């Protein structure tokens, strides 16, 4: 898949285009992209996906911009797996945000992309202020010579699949439903950074992860996960929270830490990138009256992670199954 970030660099070829924000690349997004890829193959067109380098609200209304379900590199990878020949990654800036629906159709879909088919989701909006909708896109298409295909919203268990719904489920720690919707575990990526090294003194050393800014991960609690380090998967017990046992109740904090204990791993991974796939919630975060109580619970959490049966652990190194 060729990735293009400047409309001026596009090949002069007619296209079947899927367009959207595609945060999470969930089942609804895959339906839109899959339709465009299929139509491109049927009609001898170039299969193209058009999306943005950030969420449009990050420019239009930053105070309401959501935290993203997928970092940009992961989003690109997931779209590539769906088979388009081309990904057009538009820098979403003030000039793009200011284009009217008519100008977007004329300058982007018509002149630059030479669209012959444009595939969108039922709730698609475009142009300045989100003024354009699917009906207006059809009208634009009639004027510019492209067919508009509107894909109905995908549902699961009678509920519409949306990025907003997934964020809500993540915050509640309902990972099984998130995995069903996404078709994969929710994940976060970042660098391992130095923490307070308290885990070493407790006999349960953890990796402190500086999660990529602007992305979302599950709410506070302890999770069974798999962690990717240098191409190798490990089981991990991951804590997301405020470390309440070591913080005074009188001290308020909004800082959330992500700490992972990797089963069967030893070594120094500071300043190395790792990826965490969250699989199951083990328990809520809680405050313990003593450090020994906390350590005992951490060991139970690790043991539960070690015993957990899950197909997602199939790629985990066999050596990474023993709890301390």
C-alpha positions in Angstrom: 0.0 0.0 0.0 1.4 3.4 -1.0 1.0 6.1 1.6 0.5 9.6 0.1 0.5 12.8 2.3 0.3 15.4 -0.4 -2.5 15.6 -3.0 0.1 17.0 -5.5 1.9 13.6 -5.4 -1.1 11.5 -6.5 -1.0 9.4 -9.6 -3.4 10.6 -12.3 -5.7 7.6 -12.2 -9.4 7.1 -11.6 -10.2 5.8 -8.2 -12.7 4.0 -5.9 -12.3 6.0 -2.7 -13.3 5.2 0.9 -13.2 8.2 3.0 -13.6 8.7 6.8 -11.7 9.3 10.0 -11.5 5.6 10.7 -10.4 5.8 14.3 -10.1 2.3 15.6 -10.7 0.7 12.1 -13.6 -1.2 13.7 -16.1 -3.4 11.9 -18.1 -0.4 10.5 -14.9 1.1 9.1 -13.8 -2.2 7.6 -17.2 -2.5 5.8 -16.7 0.9 4.2 -13.1 0.3 3.2 -13.9 -3.3 2.0 -16.7 -2.0 -0.2 -14.3 0.5 -1.9 -11.6 -2.2 -2.4 -14.1 -4.6 -3.9 -15.5 -2.0 -6.3 -12.0 -1.0 -7.4 -11.3 -4.6 -8.3 -14.6 -5.0 -10.1 -14.2 -1.8 -12.2 -10.5 -1.6 -12.8 -10.0 1.4 -10.6 -7.3 2.2 -8.1 -8.5 1.3 -4.6 -7.9 4.3 -2.3 -8.6 5.1 1.3 -8.7 8.8 2.3 -8.3 9.7 6.0 -6.6 12.3 8.2 -3.4 12.6 10.2 -5.4 13.6 13.3 -9.0 13.7 14.5 -10.7 16.7 12.8 -11.9 18.0 16.2 -8.3 18.4 17.2 -8.3 21.4 14.8 -12.0 22.4 14.7 -12.8 22.1 18.4 -9.7 21.0 20.4 -11.6 21.0 23.8 -13.9 18.2 22.5 -11.3 16.2 20.5 -11.5 12.6 21.7 -8.6 10.4 22.7 -7.8 8.1 19.8 -8.4 4.4 19.8 -5.4 3.8 17.5 -2.1 5.7 17.2 -1.5 6.8 13.6 1.1 4.1 12.8 -1.3 1.4 14.0 -4.2 2.9 12.0 -2.0 2.8 8.9 -1.1 -0.8 9.5 -4.7 -1.9 10.1 -5.9 -0.1 6.9 -3.1 -1.7 4.9 -4.3 -5.2 6.0 -7.7 -4.5 4.2 -6.1 -4.4 0.8 -6.2 -0.9 -0.7 -3.5 0.0 -3.1 -3.2 3.5 -1.7 -3.8 5.4 1.5 -4.1 9.2 1.2 -3.3 10.6 4.6 -4.4 14.2 4.5 -2.9 16.7 7.0 -6.0 18.1 8.7 -5.2 21.7 9.1 -7.2 25.0 9.1 -7.2 25.3 5.3 -8.7 21.8 4.9 -11.2 22.4 7.7 -12.3 25.6 5.9 -13.2 23.9 2.6 -16.9 24.0 1.9 -18.6 20.7 0.9 -18.7 21.9 -2.7 -15.0 22.8 -2.6 -14.0 19.5 -1.0 -15.9 17.6 -3.8 -14.3 19.8 -6.5 -10.7 20.1 -5.3 -10.2 16.9 -3.4 -12.5 14.2 -4.7 -12.8 15.5 -8.3 -9.6 17.2 -9.4 -7.0 15.5 -7.1 -8.4 12.0 -6.6 -10.3 11.6 -9.9 -12.9 9.7 -8.0 -15.3 7.5 -9.9 -16.8 5.9 -6.8 -16.9 7.3 -3.3 -17.8 5.0 -0.4 -18.8 6.5 3.0 -20.6 5.4 6.1 -24.2 6.4 6.8 -23.2 9.0 9.3 -20.5 10.7 7.2 -20.1 14.4 7.4 -17.7 16.6 5.5 -16.8 20.2 4.7 -16.5 23.3 6.9 -18.5 22.8 10.1 -19.5 19.3 9.0 -22.2 20.9 6.8 -22.1 18.2 4.1 -23.7 14.8 4.6 -24.3 11.7 2.5 -27.2 13.2 0.5 -25.0 16.3 -0.4 -22.2 14.0 -1.4 -24.5 12.3 -3.8 -25.4 15.6 -5.3 -21.7 16.5 -5.6 -21.1 13.2 -7.2 -23.7 13.8 -9.9 -22.0 17.1 -10.7 -18.5 15.7 -10.7 -19.0 12.3 -12.3 -18.7 9.9 -9.4 -21.1 7.4 -7.9 -21.7 7.7 -4.1 -22.1 4.5 -2.2 -23.4 4.8 1.4 -22.8 1.9 3.7 -25.3 1.3 6.5 -24.1 1.4 10.1 -22.9 -1.9 11.3 -24.6 -3.2 14.5 -23.5 -5.8 17.1 -26.0 -7.2 19.6 -28.5 -4.7 18.3 -26.3 -1.7 19.0 -24.6 0.5 16.5 -20.8 0.0 16.3 -19.1 3.4 16.8 -15.8 4.7 18.1 -17.7 6.6 20.8 -19.3 3.3 22.0 -15.9 1.6 22.1 -14.3 4.4 24.2 -17.2 4.1 26.7 -16.7 0.3 26.9 -13.0 0.7 27.4 -13.4 3.2 30.2 -15.6 0.6 31.9 -13.1 -2.2 31.4 -15.5 -4.3 29.2 -12.7 -5.6 27.1 -14.4 -8.7 25.8 -17.1 -6.6 24.1 -14.4 -4.3 22.7 -12.5 -7.2 21.3 -15.7 -8.5 19.6 -16.4 -5.1 18.0 -12.8 -4.4 16.9 -11.9 -8.0 15.9 -8.7 -7.7 18.0 -7.7 -6.7 21.5 -7.5 -2.9 22.3 -3.9 -1.9 22.6 -1.6 0.9 23.7 2.0 1.6 22.7 4.8 3.7 24.3 8.3 3.8 25.6 9.4 2.1 28.9 10.5 4.9 31.2 12.1 5.1 34.6 9.5 5.2 37.5 10.0 5.2 41.2 11.5 1.7 41.0 9.2 0.7 43.9 8.3 -2.6 42.2 11.9 -3.8 42.5 12.0 -3.3 46.2 8.7 -5.2 46.5 10.0 -8.1 44.5 7.6 -7.5 41.6 9.5 -5.3 39.1 7.3 -3.5 36.6 7.8 -1.6 33.4 6.5 1.9 33.5 5.0 2.8 30.1 4.8 6.3 28.7 1.8 5.7 26.6 1.5 7.7 23.3 -0.2 11.0 24.0 -3.8 11.4 22.8 -4.6 7.7 22.7 -7.1 5.9 25.0 -6.7 2.8 27.1 -8.9 1.0 29.6 -10.0 2.7 32.8 -8.3 2.3 36.2 -7.8 -1.3 37.3 -5.7 -4.4 36.9 -5.7 -6.3 33.6 -4.4 -9.5 32.0 -2.5 -8.5 28.8 0.0 -9.6 26.3 3.0 -7.3 25.7 5.2 -7.2 22.6 8.9 -6.5 23.3 11.4 -6.7 20.4 9.1 -9.0 18.4 8.4 -11.4 21.3 5.1 -11.6 23.1 4.9 -12.0 26.9 2.0 -12.4 29.3 1.6 -9.4 31.6 -0.3 -8.2 34.5 -0.9 -4.5 33.9 -2.0 -1.9 36.4 -3.6 1.4 35.3 -4.2 3.9 38.0 -3.0 6.3 40.7 -1.1 4.0 43.0 -3.5 4.8 45.9 -1.7 2.6 48.4 1.3 5.0 48.2 -0.6 8.2 47.8 -2.2 10.2 50.6 -6.0 10.3 50.3 -5.7 14.1 50.8 -3.6 14.5 47.7 -5.6 14.7 44.5 -4.0 13.6 41.2 -5.1 13.2 37.6 -1.9 11.5 36.7 -2.5 7.9 35.6 0.4 5.4 35.4 0.5 2.2 33.3 2.7 -0.4 34.8 3.3 -3.9 33.4 4.8 -7.0 35.1 6.0 -9.3 32.2 5.9 -12.9 33.2 9.1 -14.8 32.4 11.0 -11.7 31.3 14.2 -10.4 32.7 16.4 -7.6 31.4 16.6 -3.9 30.9 14.0 -2.4 28.6 14.3 1.2 29.5 13.7 3.6 26.6 12.5 0.8 24.4 9.1 0.7 22.6 6.6 -1.9 23.7 3.0 -2.6 22.9 0.3 -3.7 25.3 -2.8 -5.7 24.2 -5.4 -5.6 26.9 -7.3 -8.9 27.2 -9.3 -9.1 30.4 -10.0 -7.0 33.5 -8.9 -8.8 36.7 -10.1 -6.3 39.3 -10.7 -2.7 40.1 -8.0 -0.5 41.5 -8.1 -0.3 45.3 -6.2 1.0 48.3 -4.5 -1.5 50.6 -3.9 -0.9 54.3 -0.3 -2.2 54.2 2.4 -2.9 51.6 2.4 -6.7 52.4 -1.3 -6.8 51.5 -0.6 -5.0 48.2 2.3 -7.4 47.4 0.1 -10.5 48.2 -2.6 -9.2 45.9 -0.1 -8.4 43.1 1.1 -12.0 43.2 -2.5 -13.2 43.0 -3.0 -10.9 40.0 0.1 -12.3 38.3 -0.9 -15.9 39.1 -4.4 -15.3 37.6 -2.8 -13.9 34.5 -0.5 -16.9 34.2 -3.5 -19.3 34.5 -5.8 -17.5 32.1 -6.8 -19.4 29.0 -7.1 -17.1 26.0 -6.4 -17.7 22.3 -4.6 -14.3 22.2 -1.9 -15.9 24.3 -1.1 -18.4 21.5 1.9 -16.3 20.3 3.3 -15.8 23.8 6.6 -17.4 24.4 6.3 -20.6 26.4 9.0 -19.4 28.7 6.8 -16.5 29.7 4.2 -18.4 31.7 5.7 -18.8 35.1 4.6 -16.5 37.9 7.1 -15.3 40.5 
